[in-house]
Structure formats: C-alpha cells, structure tokens
C-alpha cells in the first residue's frame, strides 16, 4: 500500500484532496501511508524526471522510490523500459553501481565486501597451509578457503539452478581444477573491466542451460553478475577488454536462462 500511494502521490498533491485531512502533504502521507517526510519530498521532486518515462514511474508501485530515483535522471524514453526492468530485477547495490557507471561512462564501481576474521589455532593453521601448499599454490588464503568450502558444500548439498533443477558432479558443477585456473587468471578479482572487487560467482558467458559447457566461465562479483544476467554487457562472449556496458539492449533478445534468473531475483527481492 505504501508503494501504491507513492506512485500516485504527485496526483494527490496536485488535486489538493489532502487538504481536507491534513495540514500538509507530508502529514497526509505519513498519516495514511506511513511514509516518511523525506521520502515524500523525494517522490515529489522525482516526478519532474518521470514525465516521459511511464515504465519507470510504474515501477514505483513495486519497488518504491529510492531505486527508481537512482536512474531516473539518466533514463530516456528510448531506455525507459529496459531501465525499469533493471530496477525491478536488480538489487539496490547493483542499481546504484549501474547509476554510477552511467554517470562516469566506465566501470569504476567497487562492491563493498564485508570480511569476517576467524582466528585459527596452531594445529588448524598447519593443516590449512599443508592443504594449500599441495592443492592451491597459486591462490591466496581467502581464495583457497573459498574453494574448500565450495567443495564441501557440493558434497553436502545438491547443486540446484534457479529453476530448482538438480545437477550431478559431472553436469552443472564446475570441477575444482577448472575453478582454480579461471580464478588465477584474474588473481581472484572480478573480471569486469576496472572492477577490483573480489570475485564471488563463476559466471557462464555462454549460458550453461544452452551450452552445457563450462568453457566460458568467468569470475564476477555479485553486482556485475547481475549486470550480465540483466543484459547490460555488450560483447559478453568476447574478451573482457571488449566489454561495453549498455542499457540499450532490446528486451526481445534476452535468453531464457536470463528470463528465469530475473524471475528468481525479482521474487527474492519482494
């Protein structure tokens, strides 16, 4: 209900109907929509940027004001529908990064990583370093620990896609040796141009559901993984130095795998 009111708040303000029930539009929205004063002001100011952007304006009913405000000044009538799709399907951090990239014209965004430190006793440290010396010589301690945890997770839990499909170790699961080689190529960083964030996801540039191959995997941070599945990277199957971020990709060219990913993400964000 809050987002529904936010969507039509400018019309309510212009009509003057709020004057019958409150001393100000902020008081009215707070009383009948539980909307903060700062959000009311932000929504009313935002309206001037949404004149010819019906899709972004409609997105307010679902996601509220803040994500829409991040890209409203950057959208045009030609990119309105694609921008609205991005706002609906992407996390707040990813939309914020998209906004920054559109403003500066290149990928200078860095994901914020939260690192929790775990102190190991002498015996645990010895065992860890022994395994790393044998299995992960070219990896950092953090990268090797991540690989060990992923391997343990694979053994304990079935691997599932966003559609619920379970994969065997010879199918969807990426072999450890392949992971190591790919991660080493970027020194454990996200492969997106100018991104220095640690990698978090191994992304299939050729979608696995279509190629059934791991030859195209590439390490990405979560934010740029969202970029990829929201059709924001031109030349995605080529080398990363040929990648270009664009919001002008036609929605009709979205792969089925990306459609399912977006559906899953949208449901998770609700």
C-alpha positions as CSV (number, residue, x, y, z in Angstrom):
1,X,0.0,0.0,0.0
2,X,2.9,2.4,0.8
3,X,4.4,2.0,-2.7
4,X,0.9,2.3,-4.3
5,X,0.5,5.7,-2.6
6,X,4.0,6.7,-3.6
7,X,3.1,6.0,-7.2
8,X,0.2,8.4,-7.2
9,X,1.4,10.9,-4.6
10,X,2.1,13.7,-7.1
11,X,-1.5,13.4,-8.4
12,X,-2.8,13.6,-4.8
13,X,-0.7,16.6,-4.2
14,X,-1.8,18.4,-7.3
15,X,-5.5,17.7,-6.7
16,X,-5.4,19.2,-3.2
17,X,-7.5,16.5,-1.7
18,X,-5.0,16.1,1.1
19,X,-6.0,19.5,2.5
20,X,-9.3,18.0,3.8
21,X,-7.4,15.6,6.0
22,X,-4.1,17.1,6.9
23,X,-2.2,20.4,7.2
24,X,0.5,19.3,4.7
25,X,1.1,16.6,2.1
26,X,3.9,15.2,4.3
27,X,1.4,14.9,7.2
28,X,-1.2,13.3,4.9
29,X,1.3,10.7,3.5
30,X,2.6,9.9,7.0
31,X,-0.9,9.5,8.4
32,X,-2.5,7.4,5.7
33,X,0.5,5.7,4.1
34,X,3.1,5.6,6.9
35,X,5.6,7.4,4.6
36,X,8.5,9.3,6.0
37,X,8.7,13.1,5.3
38,X,12.0,12.8,3.5
39,X,10.5,10.1,1.2
40,X,7.5,12.3,0.4
41,X,9.8,15.2,-0.6
42,X,12.0,12.8,-2.7
43,X,8.9,11.4,-4.5
44,X,7.5,14.8,-5.4
45,X,10.9,16.1,-6.6
46,X,11.3,12.9,-8.7
47,X,8.1,13.5,-10.7
48,X,9.7,16.1,-12.9
49,X,12.2,13.4,-14.2
50,X,9.4,10.8,-14.9
51,X,7.4,12.8,-17.4
52,X,8.2,10.7,-20.4
53,X,9.2,7.5,-18.5
54,X,6.0,5.6,-17.9
55,X,7.7,2.2,-17.2
56,X,10.0,3.7,-14.5
57,X,7.1,5.5,-13.0
58,X,5.0,2.3,-12.9
59,X,8.0,0.5,-11.2
60,X,7.5,2.7,-8.1
61,X,4.3,0.6,-7.3
62,X,6.6,-2.4,-6.9
63,X,10.0,-1.2,-5.6
64,X,9.2,2.2,-4.2
65,X,11.1,5.5,-4.8
66,X,14.7,5.0,-3.9
67,X,15.8,2.6,-6.6
68,X,13.9,4.5,-9.3
69,X,15.5,7.8,-8.2
70,X,18.9,6.3,-8.8
71,X,18.4,6.1,-12.5
72,X,15.5,8.5,-13.3
73,X,17.8,11.4,-14.4
74,X,19.8,9.0,-16.6
75,X,17.0,7.3,-18.4
76,X,15.4,8.4,-21.7
77,X,12.2,7.5,-23.5
78,X,14.4,5.0,-25.5
79,X,15.8,3.3,-22.4
80,X,12.8,3.7,-20.1
81,X,11.5,0.1,-20.4
82,X,15.0,-1.5,-20.1
83,X,15.8,0.7,-17.1
84,X,12.5,-0.3,-15.4
85,X,13.3,-3.9,-15.9
86,X,16.7,-3.4,-14.3
87,X,15.2,-1.6,-11.3
88,X,12.7,-4.4,-10.8
89,X,15.2,-7.3,-11.2
90,X,18.4,-6.0,-9.7
91,X,19.4,-5.4,-6.1
92,X,19.8,-1.9,-4.7
93,X,23.6,-2.1,-4.7
94,X,23.6,-3.3,-8.4
95,X,21.2,-0.4,-9.4
96,X,23.5,2.0,-7.6
97,X,26.5,0.7,-9.4
98,X,24.7,0.9,-12.7
99,X,23.8,4.5,-12.0
100,X,27.5,5.3,-11.2
101,X,28.7,3.6,-14.4
102,X,26.2,5.5,-16.5
103,X,27.4,8.8,-14.9
104,X,31.1,8.3,-15.3
105,X,31.0,6.2,-18.5
106,X,33.2,3.4,-17.3
107,X,33.2,0.7,-14.7
108,X,34.8,2.3,-11.6
109,X,32.3,0.9,-9.1
110,X,33.6,-1.4,-6.4
111,X,31.4,-3.7,-4.5
112,X,31.6,-3.4,-0.7
113,X,32.8,-6.6,0.9
114,X,32.4,-7.5,4.5
115,X,35.2,-9.7,5.8
116,X,34.7,-11.7,9.0
117,X,38.0,-12.8,10.5
118,X,38.3,-16.3,12.0
119,X,41.3,-17.0,14.2
120,X,42.8,-20.5,13.8
121,X,44.8,-22.3,16.4
122,X,48.3,-23.7,15.5
123,X,47.0,-27.1,14.5
124,X,44.3,-25.8,12.3
125,X,46.7,-23.3,10.7
126,X,49.2,-26.1,10.0
127,X,46.5,-28.3,8.3
128,X,45.3,-25.4,6.2
129,X,48.7,-24.4,5.0
130,X,49.6,-28.1,4.3
131,X,46.5,-28.5,2.1
132,X,47.1,-25.1,0.4
133,X,50.7,-26.0,-0.4
134,X,49.5,-29.1,-2.2
135,X,46.3,-28.0,-3.8
136,X,46.3,-24.2,-4.1
137,X,49.8,-22.9,-4.5
138,X,48.8,-20.0,-6.8
139,X,45.8,-18.9,-4.7
140,X,45.5,-16.5,-1.8
141,X,44.5,-17.9,1.6
142,X,41.0,-16.5,1.1
143,X,40.6,-17.9,-2.4
144,X,41.7,-21.4,-1.3
145,X,39.4,-21.3,1.7
146,X,36.5,-20.4,-0.6
147,X,37.4,-23.4,-2.9
148,X,37.4,-25.8,0.1
149,X,34.1,-24.5,1.4
150,X,32.5,-24.8,-2.1
151,X,33.8,-28.3,-2.4
152,X,32.4,-29.3,1.0
153,X,29.1,-27.6,0.1
154,X,29.0,-29.7,-3.1
155,X,29.4,-32.9,-1.2
156,X,26.8,-32.0,1.4
157,X,24.1,-30.3,-0.7
158,X,22.8,-31.0,-4.3
159,X,23.6,-28.2,-6.7
160,X,20.4,-26.5,-7.9
161,X,19.7,-23.9,-10.6
162,X,17.3,-21.0,-10.1
163,X,14.6,-23.3,-11.6
164,X,15.1,-26.0,-9.0
165,X,16.9,-28.4,-11.3
166,X,19.5,-30.6,-9.5
167,X,22.8,-31.2,-11.3
168,X,25.3,-34.0,-10.8
169,X,29.0,-33.5,-10.2
170,X,29.6,-34.2,-13.9
171,X,27.0,-31.7,-15.0
172,X,26.4,-28.2,-13.7
173,X,29.2,-28.5,-11.1
174,X,32.4,-26.8,-12.2
175,X,35.5,-29.0,-11.5
176,X,37.9,-27.6,-8.9
177,X,40.8,-27.6,-11.3
178,X,38.8,-25.5,-13.8
179,X,37.8,-23.1,-11.0
180,X,41.4,-22.7,-9.9
181,X,42.6,-21.9,-13.4
182,X,39.9,-19.4,-14.1
183,X,40.3,-17.6,-10.8
184,X,44.1,-17.4,-11.2
185,X,43.7,-15.6,-14.5
186,X,42.2,-12.6,-12.6
187,X,44.1,-13.1,-9.4
188,X,40.9,-13.7,-7.6
189,X,39.3,-10.4,-8.7
190,X,36.1,-9.7,-10.7
191,X,36.8,-9.9,-14.4
192,X,34.6,-6.9,-15.2
193,X,36.7,-4.0,-16.7
194,X,38.1,-1.7,-14.0
195,X,36.5,-3.6,-11.1
196,X,38.8,-4.5,-8.3
197,X,36.3,-6.3,-6.1
198,X,37.0,-10.0,-5.1
199,X,35.2,-12.4,-7.3
200,X,32.1,-14.1,-5.8
201,X,30.5,-16.0,-8.6
202,X,31.7,-18.0,-11.6
203,X,29.5,-16.8,-14.5
204,X,28.8,-18.7,-17.7
205,X,29.1,-16.2,-20.5
206,X,27.5,-18.9,-22.7
207,X,24.6,-19.8,-20.5
208,X,25.1,-23.4,-19.2
209,X,21.5,-24.3,-19.8
210,X,22.1,-23.7,-23.5
211,X,25.8,-24.7,-24.0
212,X,26.1,-27.5,-21.3
213,X,29.8,-26.4,-21.1
214,X,32.0,-24.7,-18.6
215,X,34.4,-23.4,-21.2
216,X,33.1,-19.8,-20.9
217,X,33.1,-19.4,-17.1
218,X,34.5,-16.1,-15.8
219,X,34.8,-14.8,-12.2
220,X,32.5,-11.9,-11.4
221,X,31.4,-10.0,-8.2
222,X,27.7,-10.2,-7.4
223,X,27.0,-6.8,-8.8
224,X,28.5,-7.4,-12.2
225,X,26.9,-10.9,-12.2
226,X,23.6,-9.1,-12.0
227,X,24.7,-6.8,-14.9
228,X,25.4,-9.9,-17.0
229,X,22.0,-11.5,-16.4
230,X,20.2,-8.2,-16.9
231,X,21.6,-7.9,-20.4
232,X,23.8,-4.9,-19.6
233,X,27.1,-6.2,-21.1
234,X,27.7,-5.9,-24.8
235,X,30.0,-8.4,-26.4
236,X,29.7,-10.6,-23.3
237,X,31.1,-13.7,-25.1
238,X,34.2,-11.9,-26.2
239,X,37.3,-11.0,-24.1
240,X,36.6,-8.7,-21.2
241,X,38.6,-5.8,-22.7
242,X,35.9,-5.7,-25.4
243,X,33.0,-5.5,-22.9
244,X,30.9,-2.3,-23.0
245,X,28.1,-1.5,-20.5
246,X,24.9,-0.5,-22.3
247,X,21.2,-0.1,-21.4
248,X,20.1,-0.1,-25.0
249,X,19.9,-3.9,-25.4
250,X,16.5,-4.9,-26.8
251,X,14.4,-6.9,-24.3
252,X,13.4,-9.3,-27.0
253,X,17.0,-10.7,-27.2
254,X,17.1,-11.9,-23.6
255,X,17.9,-15.6,-23.3
256,X,15.6,-18.0,-21.5
257,X,18.2,-18.6,-18.8
258,X,18.3,-14.8,-18.1
259,X,14.5,-14.6,-18.0
260,X,14.5,-17.4,-15.3
261,X,17.3,-15.6,-13.4
262,X,15.4,-12.3,-13.4
263,X,12.2,-14.1,-12.3
264,X,14.1,-15.7,-9.4
265,X,15.8,-12.4,-8.4
266,X,12.5,-10.5,-8.6
267,X,10.8,-12.9,-6.3
268,X,13.8,-12.8,-3.9
269,X,13.7,-9.0,-3.8
270,X,10.0,-8.8,-2.9
